[in-house]
Amino acid sequence: MNAGKSDGLRLPLEKILTIGAGEWADCEGIDLSDYNPVGVHAHGNPGHFMTTKRFASDYIPNGAVVVVNYRINSYFAYGTALVPKKREEHDNPGD
């Protein structure tokens, strides 16, 4: 199943990964300096457990292309979303 924005998800489920950012960058052949890391933390409630689908639909920041270092149990989920840097930010660091 290819879940995506049409399913109310901010990111397809296949883009939520347990591997680290460096390993993902190596697999994709990209430079991590082109991305801003954003920590994502989600908590379930009693009777309303955390699921990866809920994480993908409610917690991932807009513009994220992948979540790495993803971990989940019944009560919480967390990972690092990688959001592409704006072109000006990448071209002119420190300005």
Buried (B, 14 or more C-beta within 10 A) or exposed (E): EEBBEEEEBBBBBEBBBEEEBEEBBEEEEBEBEEBBEBEBEBEBEEEEEBBBBBBBBEBBBEBBBBBBBBEBEEEBBBBBBBBBBEEEEBEEEEE
